[in-house]
Amino acid sequence: MSWGEIRNFLHEWSDVWNLATAIGTIAMAVATFRVIHQGKQQREDAERQHRDRLRPFCVLTPYDGIDVWNKRGALIRAVPPSADTPSFGIVEIHCVLRNIGVGSALSVRLWFRFVDMQGWSTEPWELAPLAAGVSYGEITKPLLVPFQIQDRFNATDFAQLEGKPWEIWLEYQDIFGSSFQMVHSRMLFDPDPSSWTWTKSDSDAQPKALMRPIPWLTYREGPSSTRSRPGR
């Protein structure tokens, strides 16, 4: 083999070697990126699991623990304003407020929302923090919520409070600052017809709607859009 042939041979293998080196470098970079990404994902998963383990769950539970969906109006009682405080009534909530989670609930707030008043909401009332397993309210000492009488919600509206389609909103935060809501509904049925079940028997001239009652409790995460417009 002549020197020229040797030089061409080495030159060809040099190109192959450079290509192999480049491929190896790229493969190593990809592998390094995957390792870093997996490590980051594992840290995020561990942090998320840690947050989930310390999540509070605050709920209003009827004293007997039974959802009497056709008598939810009896879970509150409107006490009219007195001569000493003519601008405020008192709403008794005949439920136990309990944190059934494993983390403390901070910045606990409660307010009413009224569906028949275009979603108008009362101003929120601040409640004390709820540690895990702690509860407020009992049969002999129900939860008492001051209720302001004003032009938007006057004394006549307050007197009809128990029969209104209300919602009780609980909003609170965990120790990491994440927000949660528990919505307790007095509405009997979902007003959206798409959620109804229609049936018809031989004796029916028209189909009948079978409307399922709205659940007593609905859980939500994140800041409440309703809280941005109380007293609307």
N, C-alpha and C positions, 0 to 999 in steps of 0.2 A: 504494500500500500504506500503510495507516494505521500509526501508531506502535505500536498494540497488536498488529497483525499482525507487524510487524517484531520486537517483543519476544518474541512467542510463537515466531517462527521461530528467533531466536537462542537461546532457551531450549531448544528441541528439539535444535538442533545442539550446544549445550553438553553435553546428556546423551550425545549420540553421541560427542562428543570425549572426555568423561570415560571412557566405556566403552572407546573405542579406546586411551586412555592406560593404563587398567587392564590391558587385554589385552596391550599392548606391554610393560608392566612385568612381568607374569607370564611372558611369553615370554622376556624378557631374563633373568629369574631362573632359568628352566628351562635356558636355554642356558648360563648361568654355572655352574649345578650340574653340567651334563653335562661342561663343560670341566674343572672341578675333579675330578670323578669319574674322567674319562679320564686326567688327569694323575696321580692317585693310583694308578690301576690300572697305568699305565705304570711308575711307580716300583716298585710291588710286583712286577710282572713282571720288571723289570730286576734287582731284588734276588734274586728267586727264581732267575733264570738265573745270577746270580753265585754263589749258594749251590750250585746244581747243578754248575756248572763246577768247584767245589772239593770235590766229594763224594768221600770215600774208599770203596773197595770191598775189604774184607779177606776172603780166601778161603783155604781149605785145599785144596791141589791134590795128588793123588797124584804121585809122582816122575815117572812116565811120562806123566802128563796124561790117563790113560785111567780112566774110571769102571768098574772091574770089579765091577758091582753085586752079583754072586753071591759075591764074596770081599772085601767091605768090612771084614769082621772082621779081615783081615790088615793093615789100615791102622793098627792099634794093637797094642802088645805090652805086657803087664803084667809088670813086674819086681817080684818079691816083696820085702817088707820085709827089711832086713838086721838083723843083731844090733845095729848101732849106732843104727838108726832103726826100731824095731819098730812104731811107730805110723804109718809112712808107706811106701807103695809108690811106685813110679815107673811112669808110663804113657808109653811112647814113641809118639808120633804120627808115622807114616811118611808125612808130607805136607810140602809147602812152604807156609808161611804167608806170603802175599804180598798187598801192597796194590796192586791193579791199577787203582785210581782215580787221580785227579789232585790230590787233597788229602790232607793228613796225617790219620791216624787217632789219636785221643787216647783215654785211659782205656780201653785195650783189655783185655778180660776174657774168660776162657775157663772153661767148666764143662761137666760131663757131666749129661745127663738120661736116666733109665732108664724106658722105657715099661712094662716088666714089673714095676716097683715103684711103680705108681700115679703115675708122673711125678716120682718123687723126684729131686732135683737136688743135686749137690755144691756146696760153697762155691766161689765164683769165684776164679780165680787171676789176679792182675794181670800183664799183659805190658807190655813197653816200647812206647812210641809207634811207629807205623809211618809213615814218610814215604812219599810217593808213589813207587812203583817199588821199594821196599825189600822184601826177603824174609828170613824166618828159617827155618832148618832145611835139611838136605841129607842125602843118603844116608849119608854117613859120620858125620854129627852130627844125628840126628833131634831133633825137639822133645821135651823132657822136662817132664812135668807131675807135680808131687808129688800123691799121692793119699792122703788121710787114712783110716786104718783105724779104724772105730768100731763101736758097737753096731748102728747102722742099716745099715752096709755093712762087714761083717766080712772076715776073711782068706779065708773060703770064697767069699764074693761076689766078692772081688777076683781070686781064682784063676780065676773063671768070666767075668771081665770081657770078654774078647775075643769070647765067643759071645753076649753079651747084646744085645738090641735097643736100642742106645744112640743118643743124639744128642749131638753136640758143638756147643755154642753159642758163638759169638763175638759179643760186644757191644762197640761202640766209638762214639765221638762224633767229629763234625767240629769244625772250629775255631769254629763258631757255636753249639756245644752241642747240636745235634740228635743223637738216638740212632738207631743202626741195629743189626740183628742178621743174622748169617749162620748158618743152622742146617744142619749136616751130619749126615745120617741114615744109620745102619747098617740100619734096618728095610728088609726086602726089598719088602713089599707093604703097600698101604694097608689097614688093618683094617676100613675102612668098606665093607660090601658094595655100597653104592650106587655105588661107583666101579668095580666089577668089570664085565667084559663076559662075558655068558653065551652059550655056543655049544653046539650039539648036532648030532652026526652020526648016520648010520643005525645005527652000531654002538654008540652010547651009549644006555644006559637012562635016564640023567638028564643034564640039561644040565651042562656043565663051566664053571667060572669061569676066565676068563683075566685074571689080576691083573697089572697093570703095576707094575714096580718103582717105589718112591718115589724122586724125584730126589735126587741126592747133595746138592744145594745148594738152599736156600730163602732168599730175601731178604725181610727185613721192616724196616719203619720204625717209629720210636717206641720208647719204653721197653718193655722186655720184661715181660709179666705173670709169666713164669716166674721172673724174677730176684727177684720180691717174696717168693718162698717157697722159697729154696734149703734143702736139707736137710730137706724136708718128709717 
